[in-house]
């Protein structure tokens, strides 16, 4: 079930959208990886983030390793903080997810500037903001699904 949710989030991540809407797409794969790192840290780790990041690199055609690095960093940070995240309320988790996803977006923006000319403005934080707004809904939905299917 874990791999199924990660593959669904990968499909949502690469779903074609108009160019004007791409900046509004949340990091679905990052949100799903963060959830599973919090809910089942013994089953999901940095390896999952790296493999899914490589798949995302291959699908999107980005330089190989860019998404692998960012998703590996996200899973590492979530595994580092998972006990604190479990103790926080869902709104505090959303704020911390904004910080984590914003950090990942910052690293991704930095890597993009290394590989080519990209305009730098704060709009790159919109996916992190939208991901943090979706976190309470996504967390609750995944908790219900996990309990209903008795995962972990």
C-alpha positions as CSV (number, residue, x, y, z in Angstrom):
1,X,0.0,0.0,0.0
2,X,2.9,2.3,0.7
3,X,4.3,1.9,-2.8
4,X,0.8,2.4,-4.3
5,X,0.4,5.7,-2.6
6,X,3.9,6.8,-3.6
7,X,3.2,5.9,-7.2
8,X,-0.1,7.7,-7.2
9,X,1.7,10.8,-5.9
10,X,4.3,10.4,-8.6
11,X,1.6,10.4,-11.2
12,X,0.0,13.5,-9.6
13,X,3.5,15.1,-9.7
14,X,4.0,14.5,-13.4
15,X,0.4,15.1,-14.5
16,X,0.5,17.6,-17.4
17,X,-0.7,21.1,-16.6
18,X,-0.7,24.4,-18.5
19,X,2.5,26.4,-18.0
20,X,0.7,29.1,-16.0
21,X,-0.5,26.5,-13.5
22,X,2.8,24.7,-12.9
23,X,3.9,27.1,-10.2
24,X,0.7,26.2,-8.2
25,X,1.3,22.5,-8.2
26,X,2.2,21.2,-4.7
27,X,5.0,18.7,-4.3
28,X,2.7,15.6,-4.1
29,X,5.6,13.2,-4.0
30,X,7.3,15.1,-1.2
31,X,4.1,15.2,0.8
32,X,3.5,11.5,0.5
33,X,7.1,10.7,1.4
34,X,6.9,13.0,4.4
35,X,3.7,11.3,5.6
36,X,5.2,7.8,5.3
37,X,8.4,8.9,7.0
38,X,6.3,10.1,9.9
39,X,3.8,7.2,10.0
40,X,6.1,4.3,9.2
41,X,9.8,5.4,9.6
42,X,11.0,1.8,9.8
43,X,9.5,1.1,6.3
44,X,10.2,4.3,4.3
45,X,13.7,5.9,4.2
46,X,16.1,7.9,2.2
47,X,16.4,5.1,-0.4
48,X,12.7,5.5,-1.3
49,X,13.3,9.2,-1.8
50,X,16.3,8.6,-3.9
51,X,14.7,6.0,-6.1
52,X,11.5,8.0,-6.6
53,X,13.6,11.1,-7.3
54,X,15.5,9.3,-10.0
55,X,12.2,8.2,-11.5
56,X,11.0,11.8,-11.4
57,X,14.2,12.9,-13.0
58,X,13.8,10.4,-15.8
59,X,10.1,11.3,-16.4
60,X,10.6,15.1,-16.3
61,X,13.9,15.2,-18.2
62,X,15.6,17.2,-15.5
63,X,19.4,16.7,-14.9
64,X,19.8,13.2,-13.4
65,X,20.0,13.4,-9.6
66,X,18.3,16.8,-9.1
67,X,15.0,15.5,-7.7
68,X,16.8,12.5,-6.2
69,X,18.9,14.8,-4.1
70,X,16.0,17.0,-3.0
71,X,13.7,14.1,-2.2
72,X,16.5,12.3,-0.4
73,X,17.1,15.4,1.7
74,X,13.4,15.7,2.5
75,X,13.1,12.1,3.6
76,X,16.3,12.5,5.7
77,X,14.9,15.6,7.4
78,X,11.5,14.0,8.0
79,X,13.2,10.9,9.5
80,X,15.3,13.1,11.7
81,X,12.3,15.0,13.0
82,X,9.6,12.3,12.9
83,X,9.2,11.9,16.7
84,X,8.7,15.7,17.0
85,X,6.3,15.8,14.1
86,X,4.2,13.0,15.7
87,X,4.0,15.1,18.9
88,X,2.9,18.3,17.2
89,X,-0.7,19.1,16.4
90,X,-1.8,18.9,12.8
91,X,-1.5,22.7,12.3
92,X,2.0,22.8,13.8
93,X,2.9,19.9,11.5
94,X,1.6,22.0,8.6
95,X,3.9,24.9,9.5
96,X,6.9,22.6,9.8
97,X,6.0,21.0,6.5
98,X,6.0,24.5,5.0
99,X,9.5,25.0,6.3
100,X,10.7,21.6,5.1
101,X,9.1,21.9,1.6
102,X,10.3,25.5,1.4
103,X,13.8,24.3,2.1
104,X,13.5,21.6,-0.6
105,X,12.2,24.2,-3.1
106,X,15.1,26.5,-2.2
107,X,17.6,23.7,-2.9
108,X,15.8,22.8,-6.1
109,X,15.9,26.5,-7.2
110,X,19.6,26.7,-6.4
111,X,20.3,23.6,-8.5
112,X,18.3,25.1,-11.4
113,X,20.4,28.2,-11.3
114,X,23.5,26.1,-11.5
115,X,22.3,24.2,-14.6
116,X,21.0,27.2,-16.5
117,X,19.6,30.8,-16.4
118,X,16.5,30.9,-14.3
119,X,14.8,34.0,-12.9
120,X,14.8,34.1,-9.1
121,X,11.8,35.4,-7.2
122,X,9.8,34.2,-4.2
123,X,7.1,32.5,-6.4
124,X,9.1,29.2,-6.0
125,X,7.7,29.0,-2.5
126,X,4.1,28.7,-3.7
127,X,4.3,24.9,-4.0
128,X,5.5,24.7,-0.4
129,X,2.7,27.0,0.8
130,X,0.1,25.0,-1.0
131,X,1.6,21.8,0.2
132,X,1.4,23.1,3.8
133,X,-2.2,24.1,3.3
134,X,-3.0,20.6,2.0
135,X,-1.1,18.8,4.7
136,X,-4.0,18.6,7.3
137,X,-6.4,17.2,4.7
138,X,-3.8,14.8,3.3
139,X,-2.6,13.6,6.7
140,X,-6.1,12.9,7.9
141,X,-7.0,11.1,4.7
142,X,-3.8,8.9,4.8
143,X,-4.4,8.1,8.5
144,X,-7.9,6.9,7.8
145,X,-6.7,4.8,4.8
146,X,-3.8,3.4,6.9
147,X,-6.1,2.5,9.8
148,X,-8.7,1.0,7.6
149,X,-6.2,-1.2,5.8
150,X,-4.3,-1.9,9.0
151,X,-0.9,-0.9,7.6
152,X,2.0,-0.9,10.1
